[in-house]
Amino acid sequence: MFFLVNEFAKSIKILCLGGVGELGKNMYVVEVHDDLFVIDAGLMFPEDEMFGIDIVIPDYSYLVENKNRIRGIFLSHGHEDHIGAIPYILRQIDVPVYGTRLTLALTKIKLKEHGLSLKIDFREVKENTQLTFEHAKITFFHVNHSIPDAVGICIETSEGNIVYTGDFKFDQSADPLYRAHISKMTKIGDRGVLCLLSDSTESEKEGYTPSEITVAKELDDVFKRAKSRIIFACYASQINAIQRLINAAYKSERKVAIVGRALHHIFQMAAKNGYLYVPENLIIVPNNLGEYPDNKVVVLMSGNQGEPLEALQMMVKRSYNQIQIQKGDTVIIAASPHRGGEQFLIRTVDMLYRAGANVISGKRVHVSGHGRREELKLMINLMKPKFFVPIHGEYKMLVSHAQIAEHMGIPSENIFIPEKGDVIEIKHGKIRANGRVTAGNILIDGSGVGDVGNIVLRDRKMLSQDGIFIVVVTINRDEKKIASGPEIISRGFVYVRESEELMGQATKLVKEIVEKNLRGQFFEWSNVKQEIRDSLNGYLFNKTKRRPMIIPIIMEI
């Protein structure tokens, strides 16, 4: 036995700080004795109603409160939804960060983009690495995903093994860089798995996720048929999609220009470290595109946030510096939209067609990096867990995965479907909820971290729906009269020139309220403003059936 302390752990606790009831924002904590092992720290792209928000990360206040107990952050792979929150967390928590070579390289690029000069304790792991702590041992196993160096994580404790699959599928035709180590998974299962935390993203889909080979063949055909430029759009960290693009470009004798700062940095790093095979003289700089015929070039692009759709729209609008969409272009969108981004994808495709481009997207040129139902069954069969916790997915996906596990013979009382913040306790041979911790969203808007909350989002939503109505009045309290105004400024509510009667009545209403309060014995600013808001709100709604945000401004001379 490797443990330095022989006493049994009273219980094993698993906390879900993100990644359940949603797609993205993955962050989980396994608690053994007093030690905390943090698994992944990802981001999520904003949903439609998160106006102005750039990204969303998990609320990690529990980690800050318990930072002295954290033994490390363990990263499964280098996609944004698993490493994107690292730059924010490491500003407040000084702990080692463990990951494979590619995963750590992508994390370092992320930190550099944020301008962080912190001395981070990065510790590279390989599949055969064993990390020994006082109350646990941590080992790794390769999984097949859409990025190399992806691993599952096994935390061995005195109570049993906790296995976290990370994102996975089983593609039997996968390149060696992406191949799953099934025999090692079998050995872990044979030793006994106390609890399996498993990826649920594609749990509602029958069968198997299609092989990457089918997409590669389709891409080759698209390159042969295209008569003009090809624009290939993908997430910056989609190493497998980038390799397919390089292979197809080389076969069709096209040069490749890379557009997008984040993509450029990741491309250079991946090629330098052997995760991309790039034939000599294939890459050109974007400024040299004009030196080649249109049917001999490909533009590999992504946005500066690593997400391609917004950059594509900028290309259509001709507000992108390096390149614009032109008639005859073939645009390949090799990415699935994030949750809430489906309408944005539809609008982007429509804009591209209006610009004269031919657009190819969907399963013809992109396959999921996550396993479907038969692959999820295979993982359960390999691990043979006593307890099962579905993770990484919307709630309906977690339920679907739980049903698969029950069908595979795991008793329903041994399956726990988590919500964000749940503390899952395994004790005395049972799994149950044991309280909750703080969990939710931290919204990132520009350089602001967490300073935009639900109230601000509500205001932004109101502004987007009914606009703003500003009333400015200057008063002379000594003389008890209005010095100037009321002046009304309307934005996004009504067109002022066509609403003179409405504006006139609103002005009259405000003037009466201010004059009435000036004649009174006391003039309370807050009371006057609230009366203006209430009166205007009722009047404007009766006349227009709209509720703009009303902001009274009273100045005194």
Secondary structure, DSSP 8 states (H G I E B T S, - for coil): ---S--S--S-EEEEEEESBSBSS--EEEEEETTEEEEE----B---TTSTT--EEEE--HHHHHTGGGEEEEE----SHHHHTTHHHHTTT----EEE-HHHHHHHHHHHHHTT------EEE--TT--EE-SS-EEEEEE-B-SSTT-EEEEEEETTEEEEE--S-B--TT--GGG---HHHHHHHHHH-EEEEEEE-TTTTS-S----HHHHHHHHHHHHHH--S-EEEE--TT-HHHHHHHHHHHHHTT-EEEEE-HHHHHHHHHHHHTTSS---TT-EE-GGGGGGS-GGGEEEEE--TTS-SHHHHHHHHTT--SS----TT-EEEE-S---TT-HHHHHHHHHHHHHTT-EEEEGGGT---SS--HHHHHHHHHHH-EEEEEEESB-HHHHHHHHHHHHHTT--GGGB----TTEEEEEETTEEEEEEE----EEEEETTEES---HHHHHHHHHHHHH-EEEEEEEEETTTTEEEEEEEEEEESS--GGG-HHHHHHHHHHHHHHHHHHHHSS---HHHHHHHHHHHHHHHHHHHHS---EEEEEEEE-
